Amino acid sequence: MDYKHQSVRDLVAAKRRGDREEARRITTGVTRRYDVGQATGDEIIELGQADVRVPFEAGE
């Protein structure tokens, strides 16, 4: 699937590497940016959808 936002592409890459810490950092960062009006609702929705759709691979 093609994702519009770089943060979402970064989250997907982190999950595919099994990097839970990086995935958590990305999710927290986007949420904080949304809370202060620097991220759009579209980005939050896309991030949530990718988080649900993409499983963590073996890693860590």
Buried (B, 14 or more C-beta within 10 A) or exposed (E): EEBEBEBBBBBBBBBBBBBEEBBEBBBEEBEEBBEEEEBBEEBBEBBEEBBEEBEBEEEE
